[in-house]
Amino acid sequence: MDLQAQLSGLNPQQKAVALHDGHCLAIAAPGSGKTKTLAVKAALILSRGQSVTAVTFTRDAAMELRERILAIAGQQALPNLLVGTFHSIDLLMAFPGKQKSGMGINILRKGFSRLQRPWEIVREGSRRGYVARAIEHAELDLRIEEATAIIEGIKSGQMTPETQRHEELASMYQDIMRRHGVIDFQDILLKTNEGLDEGVISPLQCDHLLIDEYQDTDLPQFKWSMHHQKASVLTAVGDDDQSIYGFRRALGYKGMMDFAQQLRAETVVLGMNYRSHAEVLGPAAKLIACNKERMEKALVAFKGAGGSAFWERYGDRLREAEACCERARKALAKGQSFGVLGRTNKRLDEIEAQCIKHQVPYTRSEGGSVIKSREMAVFLSAMSSLMGMDHRDGDVLLAWCGVTEDELKALHQAHGEDLLKPQSNATKKQV
């Protein structure tokens, strides 16, 4: 695509973000064309022979942004472009030799990492099982999501244990992780920051660092971005009104304000909404105006009037899921697209289950799935244990059956890694 044509297609606020050469904070309201703005800005930087790293929160968002940048800049820019999630980029920083493609190779080869031992990432279902086991050990009445938030808060240093049992919860979870020789996704961030602090890992050696959805950054991610302020020019894009991850201590408004103040960043508001009609945008604007701490922004519907906003109430979640699935089935039968937004990721589990039951095709965005539940992890562990694939799955099965962590420790001390390991024919004959 012609870069100048793309630049001319931006509105004045978008263009101000794309052309700014210093640290910049773009307050991007919903549907404001932030991805387009980031893509044009990245392509413009690459056209000057400079390098760009773009960080997103989901793999899908990273893939979309990368393709949109390359569609403008051309495939020849790939060695100077690195796009990924916080976690995927941190893994490349820690183990740059893992990069198999040519993406960002000129950025990675300039950095260094002195880490030797690779990290093994725990499966999500298994992680939830470990949390459940830690809850039982600490004798707490918590949901897995609540316990995870406590554990991550303590691990990151954003909170101190409120009770002795909370301390036991976090301690036991980390003990289980160490015993299994695995780390979780938060550990990727924490270990990378630790490496940056100690000089074991170098900051990314890129000219510009672009970070999407900045309102969702927590303290470790904020610290990670600040590690790069001397090596790169930072551009953060986000909307404090869209910060919905307070339960996992996303910094939201405070994080965006701290970014602007610490870097003395230019602040630009992207208030033009290209996605919704005024009938949708109006009620939304009135609702978010009630937020106590927020950056001022005027929302304007580019499409003008049209469409409608409505809501329905159901007696329980099952009826809601059934009705939603039926509406989706009818819409797909007519060749229409259909989207579902949930207040929390967990609320989508019932809808996903109904889609599976009624064979309604769907795609669920990153963040969770019934397929990643603890029950599914136990089933997979049972299959793995029966086939002798991984001795660690024995822990999962025994914990599901009610064996305590103290009992598991004793069993491991007595039997080592042979716990629930299938016996060979020779061993069976001896017995």
ABEGO torsion letter per residue (X at the ends): XBAAAAAAABBAAAAAAAABABBBBBBBBBGAGAAAAAAAAAAAAAAAGBBBBBBBABAAAAAAAAAAAAAAAEAAAAAABBBBBAAAAAAAAABAAABABABGAAAAAABBBABABBBBBBBAAAAAAAAAAAAAAAGBBBBAAAAAAAAAAAAAGABBBABAAAAAAAAAAAAAAAAAGBBBAAAAAAAAAAAAAAGABBBBBBABBBBBGAAABBAAAAAAAAAAAAABBBBBBBBAAABAAAAAGBAEAAAAAAAAAAAGBBBBBBABBAABBAAAAAAAAAAAAABABBBBBBBBBAAEBEEBBBBBBBABAAAAAAAAAAAAAAAAAAGBBBBBBBABAAAAAAAAAAAAAAGBBBBBBBGEBAAABAAAAAAAAAAAAAAGABAAAAAAAAAAAGBBAAAAAAAAAAAEAABGBBBBAAAAAAX
